């Protein structure tokens, strides 16, 4: 098994840390295997650790005034999450649960904050990691406001396909359809109708197995075009959108409410 330091090198944000800082962060972390259904932390709790997902699937959830729960995000490997709460030592604004048995790196919050405080360059790197998290949330808000459920589902399936230039794909959904519906911002019956709509665009399902027979056609319908020259000009040399652009997008969207599916 690779060392913790080597695994962190694969994670956006951590891959930009100076070697001495990364070595120190890795030295205080440990690897944990968490069974399916386990709660990593609950909304409102104080952060004790920063988690980095190495293998498996984790969902982030939020609760409403009537105590119902909604899926905020579905996370795959090589992802850190709720970094902002760990760095600022503020309560978690969402909860996290393990969907499939997962392997995670657990880094205690106190030494993580100390490393960022002691090394200004590390603080800027973590700011970029935070901007990536914010950018993902911004894209979700845009999708909720501008696309119907079938288009949002199509984009999600395209992301699971892996190779962006492939014309076909065959994979299994990492979460059940109930969680997927919640994350897409629709009800279970809306999700079923969305899958039916996508049949015309080459999407075939058998339980959790999904086959994409015509990725270019699905991409055209979902509006998830491959990056063009304009999009490429908006990222830096490391492939990240500038912090200023992501923060600007977020502030422009913060006062708008997403429409219903």
C-alpha positions in Angstrom: 0.0 0.0 0.0 1.3 3.5 -0.8 2.3 5.7 2.1 0.0 8.4 3.4 2.2 11.1 1.9 2.0 9.4 -1.6 -1.8 9.1 -1.4 -2.1 12.8 -0.4 0.0 13.7 -3.4 -3.0 12.5 -5.5 -5.5 14.9 -3.8 -6.1 18.4 -5.3 -4.8 20.9 -2.8 -2.5 18.6 -1.0 -0.6 17.9 -4.2 0.6 21.6 -4.1 1.9 21.6 -0.5 5.7 21.9 0.0 7.3 18.6 0.8 8.2 19.4 4.4 4.6 20.5 5.2 3.1 17.5 3.4 5.4 15.2 5.2 4.4 16.7 8.6 0.6 16.5 7.8 1.1 12.9 6.6 3.0 11.9 9.8 0.0 12.9 12.0 -2.6 11.2 9.8 -3.8 7.6 9.8 -5.7 5.4 7.5 -9.1 4.1 8.5 -11.5 1.7 6.8 -15.1 2.7 7.5 -17.9 0.3 6.9 -21.0 1.0 4.8 -23.6 3.1 6.6 -21.2 4.6 9.2 -21.6 8.3 10.1 -18.3 10.2 9.9 -19.6 13.3 11.6 -22.9 15.1 12.1 -24.0 18.6 11.2 -23.3 21.1 14.0 -20.5 19.0 15.6 -17.1 20.6 16.1 -14.5 19.3 13.6 -12.0 16.9 15.1 -10.5 15.6 11.9 -10.0 16.4 8.2 -11.0 13.5 6.0 -9.6 12.5 2.6 -11.4 9.8 0.7 -9.0 7.3 -0.8 -11.4 4.5 -1.9 -15.2 4.2 -1.8 -18.0 6.7 -1.7 -19.1 9.3 0.8 -22.2 11.6 0.9 -22.5 15.0 2.5 -26.0 15.7 3.9 -27.9 18.7 5.3 -31.0 18.9 7.3 -34.0 21.2 6.9 -36.2 22.9 9.5 -38.5 19.8 9.6 -35.5 17.5 10.2 -35.7 15.9 6.8 -32.3 15.2 5.1 -31.0 16.1 1.7 -27.9 14.9 -0.1 -25.6 17.9 -0.8 -22.8 16.1 -2.6 -21.6 12.6 -3.6 -17.8 12.2 -3.2 -15.5 9.9 -5.0 -11.8 8.9 -4.4 -9.0 11.5 -4.0 -11.3 14.0 -2.4 -10.9 16.0 0.8 -14.0 17.6 2.3 -15.3 20.2 4.8 -11.8 21.7 4.8 -13.2 25.1 5.6 -14.7 24.0 8.9 -11.4 22.3 10.0 -9.3 25.3 9.1 -11.5 27.8 10.8 -12.5 25.5 13.8 -16.2 26.1 13.2 -19.0 23.6 13.5 -19.7 21.3 10.5 -22.4 22.8 8.3 -23.2 19.4 6.9 -23.0 15.8 7.9 -21.1 13.0 6.2 -21.9 9.3 5.8 -20.2 6.3 4.1 -22.2 4.8 1.3 -19.9 1.9 0.5 -17.1 0.5 2.7 -14.4 3.1 2.2 -10.8 3.9 3.0 -10.0 7.3 4.3 -7.1 9.3 5.6 -7.9 11.0 8.9 -5.9 14.0 9.8 -6.4 15.5 13.3 -7.8 19.1 13.0 -5.4 20.7 15.5 -2.1 19.9 13.8 -3.7 20.6 10.4 -4.6 24.1 11.5 -1.2 24.6 13.0 0.5 23.6 9.7 -1.6 26.2 7.8 -0.9 28.9 10.4 2.8 28.3 10.4 3.3 28.3 6.7 1.7 31.1 4.7 2.3 29.3 1.4 0.3 26.3 2.7 -2.5 28.7 3.6 -2.7 29.8 0.0 -2.7 26.2 -1.2 -5.6 25.4 1.1 -7.4 28.5 -0.2 -7.2 26.9 -3.6 -8.6 23.7 -2.3 -11.4 25.6 -0.7 -12.1 27.3 -4.0 -12.4 24.0 -5.7 -15.0 22.9 -3.1 -16.9 26.1 -3.6 -16.6 25.8 -7.4 -18.3 22.4 -7.2 -21.1 23.8 -5.2 -21.5 26.7 -7.6 -21.8 24.3 -10.5 -24.6 22.5 -8.7 -26.5 25.7 -8.1 -26.2 26.6 -11.8 -27.5 23.1 -12.7 -30.5 23.4 -10.4 -31.4 26.8 -11.8 -30.8 26.2 -15.5 -31.3 22.5 -16.3 -34.2 20.0 -15.9 -33.7 16.8 -13.9 -33.0 14.7 -17.0 -30.2 17.0 -18.1 -28.7 17.1 -14.6 -28.9 13.3 -14.5 -27.2 13.1 -18.0 -24.3 15.3 -16.8 -23.9 13.1 -13.7 -23.8 9.9 -15.8 -21.3 11.5 -18.1 -19.0 12.3 -15.2 -19.1 8.6 -14.1 -18.2 7.5 -17.6 -14.5 8.4 -16.9 -12.8 8.9 -20.3 -14.1 12.2 -21.7 -13.5 11.3 -25.3 -15.2 7.9 -25.1 -18.3 7.2 -27.2 -19.7 4.4 -25.0 -19.4 3.5 -21.3 -20.6 0.7 -19.0 -20.6 1.2 -15.2 -22.6 0.9 -12.0 -24.1 3.7 -10.0 -22.0 4.3 -6.8 -25.2 5.2 -4.8 -28.8 4.0 -4.8 -31.4 5.9 -6.7 -32.9 7.4 -3.6 -29.7 9.2 -2.7 -29.1 10.1 -6.3 -32.6 11.7 -6.6 -31.9 13.7 -3.4 -28.6 15.0 -4.8 -30.1 15.9 -8.1 -32.8 17.9 -6.3 -35.8 15.8 -7.4 -38.1 13.1 -6.1 -37.8 9.4 -6.9 -40.6 9.5 -9.4 -38.9 12.5 -11.2 -35.6 10.5 -11.4 -37.5 7.5 -12.9 -38.9 9.8 -15.6 -35.5 11.3 -16.2 -34.0 7.9 -16.9 -36.9 7.2 -19.3 -36.2 10.5 -21.1 -32.5 9.6 -21.4 -33.4 6.3 -23.2 -33.8 8.4 -26.4 -30.2 9.5 -25.9 -28.7 6.0 -25.6 -28.9 5.5 -21.8 -29.8 1.9 -20.8 -30.2 0.8 -17.2 -30.4 -2.6 -15.5 -30.8 -2.0 -11.8 -27.6 -0.1 -10.8 -25.8 -1.0 -14.0 -25.8 1.9 -16.6 -24.8 1.6 -20.2 -24.2 4.7 -22.3 -24.5 3.8 -26.0 -24.1 7.3 -27.5 -22.1 9.6 -25.3 -21.8 12.5 -27.9 -25.6 12.5 -28.3 -26.1 12.4 -24.5 -23.5 15.2 -24.0 -25.3 17.4 -26.6 -28.6 16.9 -24.8 -27.3 17.5 -21.3 -25.4 20.6 -22.4 -22.2 19.1 -21.0 -19.9 19.9 -23.9 -16.2 19.2 -23.8 -14.1 22.2 -22.7 -13.5 24.7 -25.5 -10.8 27.3 -25.8 -12.9 29.9 -23.8 -13.2 27.4 -20.9 -9.5 26.5 -21.1 -8.5 30.1 -20.8 -10.3 30.3 -17.5 -8.0 27.7 -15.8 -4.5 28.1 -14.6 -1.4 26.1 -15.4 -2.4 23.5 -12.8 -5.8 23.0 -14.3 -7.7 25.0 -11.6 -10.1 27.9 -12.2 -8.8 31.1 -10.6 -9.9 31.7 -7.0 -11.3 35.1 -8.1 -13.5 33.6 -10.8 -15.0 30.9 -8.5 -15.6 33.3 -5.6 -17.2 35.8 -8.1 -19.5 33.1 -9.5 -20.5 32.1 -6.0 -21.3 35.6 -4.8 -23.4 36.3 -7.9 -25.4 33.1 -7.2 -25.8 33.3 -3.5 -28.9 35.4 -3.5 -30.8 33.3 -6.1 -33.0 30.4 -5.1 -32.9 27.2 -7.2 -36.1 26.4 -9.0 -38.0 23.2 -8.4 -37.6 20.3 -10.9 
